[in-house]
């Protein structure tokens, strides 16, 4: 009731002010057209005396503009609270032309009173022109009121409601990654920061191609963790983009390490720019389950559709067979020939010889019993199918260059060994992804098992374009590595990619386990999932009802999504949404963010221009200075094949001389 009374009082005041404006204009006409009013007998003596005194004491009619100006002042005040239909159809051009024409007709027209015509004509012309100008000014004022008070289009994307306060002051610790940002809040852009104070709780960076995830986030992880003395493993899908950054940043910050780290590269495309490393080094294989994990990783990288077929006969059979071969090479002559190339060559021998040799070892007897039983039963077609499931995909990996890289021992995979810290960059090639991914996945699985131990140096695993490689045990690494100071940062384009290549169950575990999440532009299911993850907040809702003579506005509040799916689907390059985790004693008041991550382009350009290329890691020159890379690699390839042939020959001879084992050779 009080509100309605206030509205009624305001309306009365507006009408009163407009009446005063009209009265002031009429007095103006009466004063300056007085002779005409005399001629038509519309004068009053007391009014004449009042106007004369007003002019003498105040100077109200000293100049025509003065009284006109006061009339317009009262008119403007009356238009402020005008209740009228609000509309956005009125254009600024309409308002401008109405105002300009109104001023033109209303103010500079005193010359009409001094025309050579009759007094009546001059007076009528003057009053008519002024009245027309006055009406145009009223119209302009009403249009302005309608335009200004129309609020439906003020915030069509609900930016104000969906903006929120974000972390402003950076929080540093010896492991943190800190990113400067700029965020929109309370109708202005503010400086902020994203403080990843708990990198060991896992991080994932998502975004469609070109969204800026590598440029804005992953590169910062690499640089800042090197500056803080981390051992590091980097999966560089488009070698050598990330590797060059890591190498040059390490050159500038070796003083951050207690023990100077070594820089290593695995690159199958160019052996000159690659070190050699045996991922099946027997010193780091303590149990047959290590061999199984390695075999599982290799086969699933070669056949990603097998991820959803765990337990299938023709999936498990080749994995078990390869695991048995790897473990056999580990125990044979103390692991002298335990390399991945030797395992491939051994697998490609006659299956009768393979089964006989492996069955001769008690450690492998149970592994081989299904194959032996099938062979004894004469199920040759079944056996050939099982063997082919392993042989065919592995045959794609028979390459002298790959054999060269994976059969040496320039370094071991204990990257976070405090006495020998390492930074390892593993390069893939998009054109040969299906071939290289299995070999690289083997390095990954071995590294995960070796570095996830207590008492080691803090370490960082950076994997860009995760779906291009199957990383066995990744979900378990994220879940358990925090206590062992292993930071994991994963880069993907979209959740659907991860689900396709890792299976729905494992993908869900990875997404729900990471504590820090960054997302550039993503669409569809991924955007919806993230919007649900970020939750809701209280937002103001304004409802406008337009009637014939007024506009009614009602305001209420309700819980709504903080960052809607539509916003995430249309994020510009460099803009990210997400949330970070905190630690005990390092609480973050604002964990969520929707901001632009700032990258100083000038500083980055200066740094990039000073980068030096990664040097050659291996040399292939003879005593005469001639490049003998092709010959060296080919000789290594032939040596491995010859060694496997000798193993088969020696083992068959040993079995044939042993009465307890000779029966194994009788079944073909």
Secondary structure, 3 states (H helix, E strand, C coil): CHHHHHHHHHHHHHHHHHHHHHHHHHHHHHHHCHHHHHHCCCCCHHHHHHHHHHHHHHCCCCCHHHHHHHHHHHHHHHHHCCCCCCCCCCCHHHHHHHHHHHHHHHCCCHHHHHCCCCHHHHHHHHHHHHHHHHHHHHHHHHHHHHHHHCCCCCCCCCHHHHCCCCCCCCCCCCCCEEEEEEEEECCEEEEEEEEECCHHHCEEEECCCCCCHHHHHHHHHHHHHHHCCCEEEEEECCCCHHHHHHHHHHHHCHHHCCCCCEEEEEECCCHHHCCCCCCCCHHHCCCHHHHHHHHHHHHHHHCHHHHHHCCCHHHHHHHHHHHHHHHHHHHHHHHCCCCHHHHHHHHCCCHHHHHHHHHCCHHHHHHHHHHHHHHHCCCHHHHHHHHHHHHHHHHCCCCHHHHHHHCCCCCCCCCCCCCCCEEEEEECCHHHHHHHHHHHHHHHHHHHHHHCCCCCCCEEEEECCHHHCCCCCHHHHHHHHHHHCEEEEEEECCHHHHHHHHCHHHHHHHHHHCCEEEECCCCHHHHHHHHHHHCEEEEEEEEEEECCCCEEEEEEEEEEECCCHHHHHCCCCCEEEEECCCECCECCCCCEEEEEECCCHHHHHHHHHCCCCCCCCCCCECCCCCECHHHHHHHHHHHHHHHHHHHHHHHHHHHHHCCCCHHHHCCC
